[in-house]
Amino acid sequence: MWQCNYEKEPFDMRLFVLLCIRRFWVVLAGTLTGLALTGGIYYLKNVTFGGVIPYTMDSKYYLEYAVDPSDQQTFSYFASYTWNDFLKSEDMVAGMLDSLNIPMTAQELKNSFEAELVSDLRICYIHTTARDPETVREIDRVAGEAIMAVGERQKELLTVSLMDRGTPRLATPDLRTLRACILGAALGFFFTLFGLGLWMMLEERVHMPGTLAGRYGIPVAGYVSPGGEASKELESQLDYLLRGKADIGVTAVDGELDTGGMVKLLKPLRGEREYTAIPSLYQAPEAGDALRGKEGILLLVRADRDRGKAIEEILRRLRQLDIEVDAMILAEADRRLIRQYLACDIAQRGRRMGKEDK
C-alpha cells in the first residue's frame, strides 16, 4: 500500500544547487535582468531625466573668536548648525534679498547655500549652488556679506575674514550607477534562486530514485537514462522485487512515454518473466482491466517530467482498482546528475570515516 510522504520531505539543498548549476543560464539571465532594470532605471532617473546640472562655488572664511573677560577663556566655537541658523534667520535673509541684483524668493535663497565647518572650527565654508554662474556669484557675494555682519554683531567673534573665494563650476552629481547595478544584480540573483526553489517545490518533480521511493513508499528498482542505459542495480532489484511473479504489466504515469521500448529493455534481464506494455490510465482508463490480470505491476515515472500530483493521482486510481504497484522505475533519468548527487554523499561519508579512524 503506497503512502505519500511529500509533506514530510525536507528541501533538498544539494539537489537544488546541482539543478541551479545546470540551469546556470537562467540564473545568469535573472542576474543580468536585475542589473539592467535597476541600473537602467537609476540611470534614466538621475542622468537622462535628472535635469540641468547646476553650478557650484565655495568660499572660505576665517573665524577669530574673542576671549571671555570673566575667565579669560575663548568663547565656545559655533557649530555648522548654529552658523546656518545665523545666516538663514529672517532678518539676515531679508537683508540678503535687498542686496541681491537678481529676483529670488526667501526659500530659494535659503536652499541655495550652506555653511559648513569641515575639520577646523575656525574655518567656515559657504557652499553655494545655483542654475548659472552669475547667480552663484551673486548668492556667494551676499552670503559673504552676511557672515561678515554676523562677525560684527556677535560678541563671541572678533573678526571674520575672507580666506579664499572659488569660481563657479559645474557641480559633480552624486551618481551611484555602479552601486545601483551591483544591487540590481544581487536582487536579480536572489529572486531568480528564490523563483527556482519555489518552482521546484510546486512542480514536485522527481530527479532521484531515492526521492521517488521516500515520497511514495513504493520500492524503486532503479533508473533508465534517455539513451536506454539502465542503472547497475536495476536487474538485481527487479529480480528481488518481482520474485515469484512471471507475468508483469508495465505501465507509466505519462501516456506519451514509450512503454514498449522499456519492455524491450527489460526482456534481456535475467529471470523467466514476461513483460507487457500497458497504456497509462490517463491515456486509456480501460487499461485497469489489463493491469488487474497481471501478477506484478511495474510503474514508470519520467524524471523531471511527471509532476507530484500526477503521480499521486495515478497511484490513487490504481489503488481504487485494487491494483498494487510492486516497483517503480525512474525513466529518462539524468545519469550524470544522479552520479554527481551521489558522489557528494560518498565524499562526505569518506571524510566522516576518515575522521573516525583518526
Residue, then its C-alpha position, 0 to 999 in steps of 0.5 A: m500500500w503506497q503512502c505519500n510522504y511529500e509533506k514530510e520531505p525536507f528541501d533538498m539543498r544539494l539537489f537544488v544547487l546541482l539543478c541551479i548549476r545546470r540551469f546556470w543560464v537562467v540564473l545568469a539571465g535573472t542576474l543580468t535582468g536585475l542589473a539592467l532594470t535597476g541600473g537602467i532605471y537609476y540611470l534614466k532617473n538621475v542622468t537622462f531625466g535628472g535635469v540641468i546640472p547646476y553650478t557650484m562655488d565655495s568660499k572660505y572664511y576665517l573665524e577669530y573668536a574673542v576671549d571671555p573677560s570673566d575667565q579669560q577663556t575663548f568663547s565656545y566655537f559655533a557649530s555648522y548648525t548654529w552658523n546656518d541658523f545665523l545666516k538663514s534667520e529672517d532678518m539676515v535673509a531679508g537683508m540678503l534679498d535687498s542686496l541681491n541684483i537678481p529676483m529670488t524668493a526667501q526659500e530659494l535663497k535659503n536652499s541655495f547655500e550652506a555653511e559648513l565647518v569641515s575639520d577646523l572650527r575656525i574655518c567656515y565654508i559657504h557652499t553655494t549652488a545655483r542654475d548659472p554662474e552669475t547667480v552663484r556669484e551673486i548668492d556667494r557675494v551676499a552670503g559673504e556679506a552676511i557672515m561678515a555682519v554676523g562677525e560684527r554683531q556677535k560678541e563671541l567673534l572678533t573678526v571674520s575674514l575672507m580666506d579664499r573665494g572659488t569660481p563657479r563650476l559645474a557641480t559633480p552629481d552624486l551618481r551611484t550607477l555602479r552601486a545601483c547595478i551591483l544591487g540590481a544584480a544581487l536582487g536579480f540573483f536572489f529572486t531568480l534562486f528564490g523563483l527556482g526553489l519555489w518552482m521546484m517545490l510546486e512542480e514536485r518533480v522527481h530527479m532521484p530514485g531515492t526521492l521517488a521511493g521516500r515520497y511514495g513508499i513504493p520500492v524503486a528498482g532503479y533508473v533508465s537514462p534517455g539513451g536506454e542505459a539502465s542503472k547497475e542495480l536495476e536487474s538485481q532489484l527487479d529480480y528481488l522485487l518481482r520474485g515469484k511473479a512471471d507475468i508483469g504489466v508495465t505501465a507509466v504515469d505519462g501516456e506519451l512515454d514509450t512503454g514498449g521500448m522499456v519492455k524491450l529493455l527489460k526482456p534481456l534481464r535475467g529471470e523467466r518473466e514476461y513483460t507487457a506494455i500497458p497504456s497509462l490510465y490517463q491515456a486509456p482508463e480501460a487499461g485497469d482491466a489489463l493491469r488487474g490480470k497481471e501478477g506484478i505491476l511495474l510503474l514508470v515515472r519520467a524524471d523531471r517530467d511527471r509532476g507530484k500530483a500526477i503521480e499521486e493521482i495515478l497511484r490513487r486510481l490504481r489503488q481504487l482498482d485494487i491494483e498494487v504497484d510492486a516497483m517503480i522505475l525512474a525513466e529518462a533519468d539524468r545519469r550524470l546528475i544522479r552520479q554527481y548527487l551521489a558522489c557528494d554523499i560518498a565524499q562526505r561519508g569518506r571524510r566522516m570515516g576518515k575522521e573516525d579512524k583518526 
